[in-house]
């Protein structure tokens, strides 16, 4: 008897178990709205200056 063929079929391993609430391409965060790296660096520098004092 082939015991490995018995039971429920295995689910895919590569699929995520859940969806993120703010994933790119979702309703809350559609594609094309990622900010560019220059804007990100500017925001990080501003936050660092505010943290210094």
CHARMM internal coordinates of N, CA and C (Angstrom, degrees):
IC EDIT
DIST 1 N 1 CA 1.4501
DIST 1 CA 1 C 1.5285
ANGL 1 N 1 CA 1 C 108.98
DIST 1 C 2 N 1.3272
ANGL 1 CA 1 C 2 N 115.18
DIHE 1 N 1 CA 1 C 2 N 142.82
DIST 2 N 2 CA 1.4576
ANGL 1 C 2 N 2 CA 121.00
DIHE 1 CA 1 C 2 N 2 CA -178.81
DIST 2 CA 2 C 1.5320
ANGL 2 N 2 CA 2 C 109.26
DIHE 1 C 2 N 2 CA 2 C -93.24
DIST 2 C 3 N 1.3278
ANGL 2 CA 2 C 3 N 116.91
DIHE 2 N 2 CA 2 C 3 N 97.60
DIST 3 N 3 CA 1.4631
ANGL 2 C 3 N 3 CA 121.08
DIHE 2 CA 2 C 3 N 3 CA -174.51
DIST 3 CA 3 C 1.5297
ANGL 3 N 3 CA 3 C 112.47
DIHE 2 C 3 N 3 CA 3 C -75.72
DIST 3 C 4 N 1.3088
ANGL 3 CA 3 C 4 N 118.03
DIHE 3 N 3 CA 3 C 4 N -25.69
DIST 4 N 4 CA 1.4616
ANGL 3 C 4 N 4 CA 118.76
DIHE 3 CA 3 C 4 N 4 CA -177.82
DIST 4 CA 4 C 1.5282
ANGL 4 N 4 CA 4 C 111.80
DIHE 3 C 4 N 4 CA 4 C -70.86
DIST 4 C 5 N 1.3252
ANGL 4 CA 4 C 5 N 118.26
DIHE 4 N 4 CA 4 C 5 N -21.31
DIST 5 N 5 CA 1.4534
ANGL 4 C 5 N 5 CA 120.85
DIHE 4 CA 4 C 5 N 5 CA -179.45
DIST 5 CA 5 C 1.5276
ANGL 5 N 5 CA 5 C 111.95
DIHE 4 C 5 N 5 CA 5 C -85.90
DIST 5 C 6 N 1.3164
ANGL 5 CA 5 C 6 N 118.25
DIHE 5 N 5 CA 5 C 6 N -6.07
DIST 6 N 6 CA 1.4606
ANGL 5 C 6 N 6 CA 121.16
DIHE 5 CA 5 C 6 N 6 CA -178.99
DIST 6 CA 6 C 1.5240
ANGL 6 N 6 CA 6 C 110.62
DIHE 5 C 6 N 6 CA 6 C -82.41
DIST 6 C 7 N 1.3027
ANGL 6 CA 6 C 7 N 117.35
DIHE 6 N 6 CA 6 C 7 N 152.80
DIST 7 N 7 CA 1.4601
ANGL 6 C 7 N 7 CA 121.94
DIHE 6 CA 6 C 7 N 7 CA 175.39
DIST 7 CA 7 C 1.5155
ANGL 7 N 7 CA 7 C 112.60
DIHE 6 C 7 N 7 CA 7 C 96.80
DIST 7 C 8 N 1.3169
ANGL 7 CA 7 C 8 N 114.87
DIHE 7 N 7 CA 7 C 8 N -176.10
DIST 8 N 8 CA 1.4657
ANGL 7 C 8 N 8 CA 121.56
DIHE 7 CA 7 C 8 N 8 CA -177.69
DIST 8 CA 8 C 1.5220
ANGL 8 N 8 CA 8 C 110.33
DIHE 7 C 8 N 8 CA 8 C -72.35
DIST 8 C 9 N 1.3186
ANGL 8 CA 8 C 9 N 117.18
DIHE 8 N 8 CA 8 C 9 N 148.68
DIST 9 N 9 CA 1.4636
ANGL 8 C 9 N 9 CA 119.38
DIHE 8 CA 8 C 9 N 9 CA 177.59
DIST 9 CA 9 C 1.5251
ANGL 9 N 9 CA 9 C 111.19
DIHE 8 C 9 N 9 CA 9 C -67.34
DIST 9 C 10 N 1.3081
ANGL 9 CA 9 C 10 N 116.45
DIHE 9 N 9 CA 9 C 10 N 149.23
DIST 10 N 10 CA 1.4576
ANGL 9 C 10 N 10 CA 121.64
DIHE 9 CA 9 C 10 N 10 CA -179.95
DIST 10 CA 10 C 1.5272
ANGL 10 N 10 CA 10 C 109.75
DIHE 9 C 10 N 10 CA 10 C -75.45
DIST 10 C 11 N 1.3229
ANGL 10 CA 10 C 11 N 115.24
DIHE 10 N 10 CA 10 C 11 N 140.10
DIST 11 N 11 CA 1.4650
ANGL 10 C 11 N 11 CA 120.43
DIHE 10 CA 10 C 11 N 11 CA 177.52
DIST 11 CA 11 C 1.5238
ANGL 11 N 11 CA 11 C 109.24
DIHE 10 C 11 N 11 CA 11 C -82.13
DIST 11 C 12 N 1.3237
ANGL 11 CA 11 C 12 N 116.27
DIHE 11 N 11 CA 11 C 12 N 161.80
DIST 12 N 12 CA 1.4512
ANGL 11 C 12 N 12 CA 120.74
DIHE 11 CA 11 C 12 N 12 CA 179.39
DIST 12 CA 12 C 1.5128
ANGL 12 N 12 CA 12 C 111.97
DIHE 11 C 12 N 12 CA 12 C -64.42
DIST 12 C 13 N 1.2943
ANGL 12 CA 12 C 13 N 117.67
DIHE 12 N 12 CA 12 C 13 N 140.44
DIST 13 N 13 CA 1.4631
ANGL 12 C 13 N 13 CA 121.99
DIHE 12 CA 12 C 13 N 13 CA -177.22
DIST 13 CA 13 C 1.5263
ANGL 13 N 13 CA 13 C 112.18
DIHE 12 C 13 N 13 CA 13 C -88.74
DIST 13 C 14 N 1.3090
ANGL 13 CA 13 C 14 N 118.39
DIHE 13 N 13 CA 13 C 14 N -23.85
DIST 14 N 14 CA 1.4566
ANGL 13 C 14 N 14 CA 121.14
DIHE 13 CA 13 C 14 N 14 CA -173.39
DIST 14 CA 14 C 1.5331
ANGL 14 N 14 CA 14 C 112.84
DIHE 13 C 14 N 14 CA 14 C -84.11
DIST 14 C 15 N 1.3023
ANGL 14 CA 14 C 15 N 118.48
DIHE 14 N 14 CA 14 C 15 N -15.97
DIST 15 N 15 CA 1.4597
ANGL 14 C 15 N 15 CA 120.96
DIHE 14 CA 14 C 15 N 15 CA -176.14
DIST 15 CA 15 C 1.5290
ANGL 15 N 15 CA 15 C 110.27
DIHE 14 C 15 N 15 CA 15 C -75.32
DIST 15 C 16 N 1.3442
ANGL 15 CA 15 C 16 N 117.57
DIHE 15 N 15 CA 15 C 16 N 140.58
DIST 16 N 16 CA 1.4574
ANGL 15 C 16 N 16 CA 119.33
DIHE 15 CA 15 C 16 N 16 CA 176.79
DIST 16 CA 16 C 1.5229
ANGL 16 N 16 CA 16 C 110.94
DIHE 15 C 16 N 16 CA 16 C -67.69
DIST 16 C 17 N 1.3041
ANGL 16 CA 16 C 17 N 117.13
DIHE 16 N 16 CA 16 C 17 N 150.40
DIST 17 N 17 CA 1.4588
ANGL 16 C 17 N 17 CA 121.45
DIHE 16 CA 16 C 17 N 17 CA -178.22
DIST 17 CA 17 C 1.5297
ANGL 17 N 17 CA 17 C 112.07
DIHE 16 C 17 N 17 CA 17 C -77.36
DIST 17 C 18 N 1.3222
ANGL 17 CA 17 C 18 N 117.40
DIHE 17 N 17 CA 17 C 18 N -22.46
DIST 18 N 18 CA 1.4582
ANGL 17 C 18 N 18 CA 120.82
DIHE 17 CA 17 C 18 N 18 CA -179.25
DIST 18 CA 18 C 1.5243
ANGL 18 N 18 CA 18 C 109.82
DIHE 17 C 18 N 18 CA 18 C -152.12
DIST 18 C 19 N 1.3054
ANGL 18 CA 18 C 19 N 116.94
DIHE 18 N 18 CA 18 C 19 N 168.00
DIST 19 N 19 CA 1.4622
ANGL 18 C 19 N 19 CA 123.19
DIHE 18 CA 18 C 19 N 19 CA 177.35
DIST 19 CA 19 C 1.5260
ANGL 19 N 19 CA 19 C 108.86
DIHE 18 C 19 N 19 CA 19 C -100.95
DIST 19 C 20 N 1.3058
ANGL 19 CA 19 C 20 N 116.92
DIHE 19 N 19 CA 19 C 20 N 139.17
DIST 20 N 20 CA 1.4554
ANGL 19 C 20 N 20 CA 120.25
DIHE 19 CA 19 C 20 N 20 CA 175.63
DIST 20 CA 20 C 1.5207
ANGL 20 N 20 CA 20 C 109.11
DIHE 19 C 20 N 20 CA 20 C -75.34
DIST 20 C 21 N 1.3251
ANGL 20 CA 20 C 21 N 116.68
DIHE 20 N 20 CA 20 C 21 N 147.28
DIST 21 N 21 CA 1.4603
ANGL 20 C 21 N 21 CA 119.54
DIHE 20 CA 20 C 21 N 21 CA -177.51
DIST 21 CA 21 C 1.5198
ANGL 21 N 21 CA 21 C 112.40
DIHE 20 C 21 N 21 CA 21 C -73.29
DIST 21 C 22 N 1.3218
ANGL 21 CA 21 C 22 N 117.70
DIHE 21 N 21 CA 21 C 22 N -21.90
DIST 22 N 22 CA 1.4581
ANGL 21 C 22 N 22 CA 120.54
DIHE 21 CA 21 C 22 N 22 CA -179.69
DIST 22 CA 22 C 1.5260
ANGL 22 N 22 CA 22 C 111.35
DIHE 21 C 22 N 22 CA 22 C -124.46
DIST 22 C 23 N 1.3088
ANGL 22 CA 22 C 23 N 117.06
DIHE 22 N 22 CA 22 C 23 N 37.74
DIST 23 N 23 CA 1.4622
ANGL 22 C 23 N 23 CA 121.18
DIHE 22 CA 22 C 23 N 23 CA -179.40
DIST 23 CA 23 C 1.5223
ANGL 23 N 23 CA 23 C 110.31
DIHE 22 C 23 N 23 CA 23 C -69.51
DIST 23 C 24 N 1.3276
ANGL 23 CA 23 C 24 N 116.25
DIHE 23 N 23 CA 23 C 24 N 146.95
DIST 24 N 24 CA 1.4668
ANGL 23 C 24 N 24 CA 120.31
DIHE 23 CA 23 C 24 N 24 CA 177.80
DIST 24 CA 24 C 1.5210
ANGL 24 N 24 CA 24 C 109.28
DIHE 23 C 24 N 24 CA 24 C -64.48
DIST 24 C 25 N 1.3161
ANGL 24 CA 24 C 25 N 116.05
DIHE 24 N 24 CA 24 C 25 N 131.62
DIST 25 N 25 CA 1.4487
ANGL 24 C 25 N 25 CA 121.31
DIHE 24 CA 24 C 25 N 25 CA -178.69
DIST 25 CA 25 C 1.5156
ANGL 25 N 25 CA 25 C 113.06
DIHE 24 C 25 N 25 CA 25 C 97.41
DIST 25 C 26 N 1.3247
ANGL 25 CA 25 C 26 N 117.60
DIHE 25 N 25 CA 25 C 26 N -2.47
DIST 26 N 26 CA 1.4621
ANGL 25 C 26 N 26 CA 119.99
DIHE 25 CA 25 C 26 N 26 CA 177.56
DIST 26 CA 26 C 1.5271
ANGL 26 N 26 CA 26 C 109.70
DIHE 25 C 26 N 26 CA 26 C -86.74
DIST 26 C 27 N 1.3124
ANGL 26 CA 26 C 27 N 115.77
DIHE 26 N 26 CA 26 C 27 N -179.54
DIST 27 N 27 CA 1.4637
ANGL 26 C 27 N 27 CA 120.30
DIHE 26 CA 26 C 27 N 27 CA -178.27
DIST 27 CA 27 C 1.5319
ANGL 27 N 27 CA 27 C 111.07
DIHE 26 C 27 N 27 CA 27 C -65.94
DIST 27 C 28 N 1.3206
ANGL 27 CA 27 C 28 N 117.35
DIHE 27 N 27 CA 27 C 28 N -37.22
DIST 28 N 28 CA 1.4616
ANGL 27 C 28 N 28 CA 120.89
DIHE 27 CA 27 C 28 N 28 CA -178.49
DIST 28 CA 28 C 1.5267
ANGL 28 N 28 CA 28 C 112.73
DIHE 27 C 28 N 28 CA 28 C -75.15
DIST 28 C 29 N 1.3265
ANGL 28 CA 28 C 29 N 116.92
DIHE 28 N 28 CA 28 C 29 N -27.41
DIST 29 N 29 CA 1.4612
ANGL 28 C 29 N 29 CA 120.88
DIHE 28 CA 28 C 29 N 29 CA -175.38
DIST 29 CA 29 C 1.5268
ANGL 29 N 29 CA 29 C 108.55
DIHE 28 C 29 N 29 CA 29 C -139.61
DIST 29 C 30 N 1.3264
ANGL 29 CA 29 C 30 N 117.93
DIHE 29 N 29 CA 29 C 30 N 79.35
DIST 30 N 30 CA 1.4718
ANGL 29 C 30 N 30 CA 119.90
DIHE 29 CA 29 C 30 N 30 CA -175.95
DIST 30 CA 30 C 1.5299
ANGL 30 N 30 CA 30 C 112.16
DIHE 29 C 30 N 30 CA 30 C -68.82
DIST 30 C 31 N 1.3240
ANGL 30 CA 30 C 31 N 115.92
DIHE 30 N 30 CA 30 C 31 N 163.54
DIST 31 N 31 CA 1.4630
ANGL 30 C 31 N 31 CA 121.03
DIHE 30 CA 30 C 31 N 31 CA 179.36
DIST 31 CA 31 C 1.5181
ANGL 31 N 31 CA 31 C 110.98
DIHE 30 C 31 N 31 CA 31 C -63.26
DIST 31 C 32 N 1.3069
ANGL 31 CA 31 C 32 N 115.57
DIHE 31 N 31 CA 31 C 32 N 151.02
DIST 32 N 32 CA 1.4547
ANGL 31 C 32 N 32 CA 120.72
DIHE 31 CA 31 C 32 N 32 CA 177.41
DIST 32 CA 32 C 1.5143
ANGL 32 N 32 CA 32 C 113.54
DIHE 31 C 32 N 32 CA 32 C 88.16
DIST 32 C 33 N 1.3208
ANGL 32 CA 32 C 33 N 118.56
DIHE 32 N 32 CA 32 C 33 N 1.52
DIST 33 N 33 CA 1.4596
ANGL 32 C 33 N 33 CA 119.59
DIHE 32 CA 32 C 33 N 33 CA -178.51
DIST 33 CA 33 C 1.5216
ANGL 33 N 33 CA 33 C 112.58
DIHE 32 C 33 N 33 CA 33 C -106.65
DIST 33 C 34 N 1.3151
ANGL 33 CA 33 C 34 N 118.00
DIHE 33 N 33 CA 33 C 34 N 9.14
DIST 34 N 34 CA 1.4605
ANGL 33 C 34 N 34 CA 119.51
DIHE 33 CA 33 C 34 N 34 CA 176.13
DIST 34 CA 34 C 1.5189
ANGL 34 N 34 CA 34 C 108.24
DIHE 33 C 34 N 34 CA 34 C -66.97
DIST 34 C 35 N 1.3351
ANGL 34 CA 34 C 35 N 115.45
DIHE 34 N 34 CA 34 C 35 N 135.86
DIST 35 N 35 CA 1.4526
ANGL 34 C 35 N 35 CA 117.71
DIHE 34 CA 34 C 35 N 35 CA 177.29
DIST 35 CA 35 C 1.5210
ANGL 35 N 35 CA 35 C 109.22
DIHE 34 C 35 N 35 CA 35 C -78.08
DIST 35 C 36 N 1.3170
ANGL 35 CA 35 C 36 N 115.72
DIHE 35 N 35 CA 35 C 36 N 152.06
DIST 36 N 36 CA 1.4545
ANGL 35 C 36 N 36 CA 118.87
DIHE 35 CA 35 C 36 N 36 CA -178.29
DIST 36 CA 36 C 1.5345
ANGL 36 N 36 CA 36 C 109.90
DIHE 35 C 36 N 36 CA 36 C -77.05
DIST 36 C 37 N 1.3079
ANGL 36 CA 36 C 37 N 115.73
DIHE 36 N 36 CA 36 C 37 N 169.94
DIST 37 N 37 CA 1.4636
ANGL 36 C 37 N 37 CA 121.18
DIHE 36 CA 36 C 37 N 37 CA -174.02
DIST 37 CA 37 C 1.5199
ANGL 37 N 37 CA 37 C 111.56
DIHE 36 C 37 N 37 CA 37 C -66.96
DIST 37 C 38 N 1.3290
ANGL 37 CA 37 C 38 N 118.11
DIHE 37 N 37 CA 37 C 38 N -32.23
DIST 38 N 38 CA 1.4581
ANGL 37 C 38 N 38 CA 121.13
DIHE 37 CA 37 C 38 N 38 CA -179.86
DIST 38 CA 38 C 1.5267
ANGL 38 N 38 CA 38 C 110.07
DIHE 37 C 38 N 38 CA 38 C -63.31
DIST 38 C 39 N 1.3242
ANGL 38 CA 38 C 39 N 116.79
DIHE 38 N 38 CA 38 C 39 N -44.06
DIST 39 N 39 CA 1.4642
ANGL 38 C 39 N 39 CA 120.68
DIHE 38 CA 38 C 39 N 39 CA 179.20
DIST 39 CA 39 C 1.5288
ANGL 39 N 39 CA 39 C 110.25
DIHE 38 C 39 N 39 CA 39 C -66.26
DIST 39 C 40 N 1.3157
ANGL 39 CA 39 C 40 N 117.80
DIHE 39 N 39 CA 39 C 40 N -38.04
DIST 40 N 40 CA 1.4538
ANGL 39 C 40 N 40 CA 121.47
DIHE 39 CA 39 C 40 N 40 CA 178.59
DIST 40 CA 40 C 1.5272
ANGL 40 N 40 CA 40 C 110.68
DIHE 39 C 40 N 40 CA 40 C -63.61
DIST 40 C 41 N 1.3278
ANGL 40 CA 40 C 41 N 117.18
DIHE 40 N 40 CA 40 C 41 N -46.71
DIST 41 N 41 CA 1.4612
ANGL 40 C 41 N 41 CA 120.62
DIHE 40 CA 40 C 41 N 41 CA 179.73
DIST 41 CA 41 C 1.5224
ANGL 41 N 41 CA 41 C 111.44
DIHE 40 C 41 N 41 CA 41 C -63.59
DIST 41 C 42 N 1.3275
ANGL 41 CA 41 C 42 N 117.35
DIHE 41 N 41 CA 41 C 42 N -39.31
DIST 42 N 42 CA 1.4618
ANGL 41 C 42 N 42 CA 120.69
DIHE 41 CA 41 C 42 N 42 CA 178.22
DIST 42 CA 42 C 1.5277
ANGL 42 N 42 CA 42 C 110.52
DIHE 41 C 42 N 42 CA 42 C -62.97
DIST 42 C 43 N 1.3204
ANGL 42 CA 42 C 43 N 116.67
DIHE 42 N 42 CA 42 C 43 N -42.00
DIST 43 N 43 CA 1.4603
ANGL 42 C 43 N 43 CA 120.27
DIHE 42 CA 42 C 43 N 43 CA 179.08
DIST 43 CA 43 C 1.5238
ANGL 43 N 43 CA 43 C 111.36
DIHE 42 C 43 N 43 CA 43 C -66.17
DIST 43 C 44 N 1.3414
ANGL 43 CA 43 C 44 N 116.30
DIHE 43 N 43 CA 43 C 44 N -38.64
DIST 44 N 44 CA 1.4654
ANGL 43 C 44 N 44 CA 119.72
DIHE 43 CA 43 C 44 N 44 CA 178.52
DIST 44 CA 44 C 1.5293
ANGL 44 N 44 CA 44 C 111.51
DIHE 43 C 44 N 44 CA 44 C -67.11
DIST 44 C 45 N 1.3386
ANGL 44 CA 44 C 45 N 117.59
DIHE 44 N 44 CA 44 C 45 N -40.88
DIST 45 N 45 CA 1.4590
ANGL 44 C 45 N 45 CA 121.06
DIHE 44 CA 44 C 45 N 45 CA 178.48
DIST 45 CA 45 C 1.5209
ANGL 45 N 45 CA 45 C 111.03
DIHE 44 C 45 N 45 CA 45 C -64.54
DIST 45 C 46 N 1.3269
ANGL 45 CA 45 C 46 N 116.82
DIHE 45 N 45 CA 45 C 46 N -40.13
DIST 46 N 46 CA 1.4655
ANGL 45 C 46 N 46 CA 121.10
DIHE 45 CA 45 C 46 N 46 CA 178.63
DIST 46 CA 46 C 1.5274
ANGL 46 N 46 CA 46 C 109.98
DIHE 45 C 46 N 46 CA 46 C -63.75
DIST 46 C 47 N 1.3166
ANGL 46 CA 46 C 47 N 117.70
DIHE 46 N 46 CA 46 C 47 N -42.40
DIST 47 N 47 CA 1.4568
ANGL 46 C 47 N 47 CA 121.19
DIHE 46 CA 46 C 47 N 47 CA 178.81
DIST 47 CA 47 C 1.5219
ANGL 47 N 47 CA 47 C 111.21
DIHE 46 C 47 N 47 CA 47 C -65.53
DIST 47 C 48 N 1.3308
ANGL 47 CA 47 C 48 N 117.63
DIHE 47 N 47 CA 47 C 48 N -36.71
DIST 48 N 48 CA 1.4587
ANGL 47 C 48 N 48 CA 121.20
DIHE 47 CA 47 C 48 N 48 CA 179.13
DIST 48 CA 48 C 1.5283
ANGL 48 N 48 CA 48 C 110.88
DIHE 47 C 48 N 48 CA 48 C -67.67
DIST 48 C 49 N 1.3257
ANGL 48 CA 48 C 49 N 117.08
DIHE 48 N 48 CA 48 C 49 N -40.08
DIST 49 N 49 CA 1.4632
ANGL 48 C 49 N 49 CA 120.99
DIHE 48 CA 48 C 49 N 49 CA 177.59
DIST 49 CA 49 C 1.5262
ANGL 49 N 49 CA 49 C 111.04
DIHE 48 C 49 N 49 CA 49 C -65.54
DIST 49 C 50 N 1.3287
ANGL 49 CA 49 C 50 N 117.60
DIHE 49 N 49 CA 49 C 50 N -40.18
DIST 50 N 50 CA 1.4584
ANGL 49 C 50 N 50 CA 120.39
DIHE 49 CA 49 C 50 N 50 CA 178.58
DIST 50 CA 50 C 1.5247
ANGL 50 N 50 CA 50 C 111.60
DIHE 49 C 50 N 50 CA 50 C -66.69
DIST 50 C 51 N 1.3355
ANGL 50 CA 50 C 51 N 115.58
DIHE 50 N 50 CA 50 C 51 N -33.82
DIST 51 N 51 CA 1.4615
ANGL 50 C 51 N 51 CA 119.84
DIHE 50 CA 50 C 51 N 51 CA -179.98
DIST 51 CA 51 C 1.5262
ANGL 51 N 51 CA 51 C 111.26
DIHE 50 C 51 N 51 CA 51 C -70.56
DIST 51 C 52 N 1.3593
ANGL 51 CA 51 C 52 N 116.05
DIHE 51 N 51 CA 51 C 52 N -34.07
DIST 52 N 52 CA 1.4742
ANGL 51 C 52 N 52 CA 120.07
DIHE 51 CA 51 C 52 N 52 CA 179.49
DIST 52 CA 52 C 1.5271
ANGL 52 N 52 CA 52 C 110.76
DIHE 51 C 52 N 52 CA 52 C -63.73
DIST 52 C 53 N 1.3091
ANGL 52 CA 52 C 53 N 116.64
DIHE 52 N 52 CA 52 C 53 N -42.45
DIST 53 N 53 CA 1.4588
ANGL 52 C 53 N 53 CA 117.20
DIHE 52 CA 52 C 53 N 53 CA 179.83
DIST 53 CA 53 C 1.4817
ANGL 53 N 53 CA 53 C 115.97
DIHE 52 C 53 N 53 CA 53 C 149.26
END
COOR INIT
IC SEED 1 N 1 CA 1 C
IC BUILD
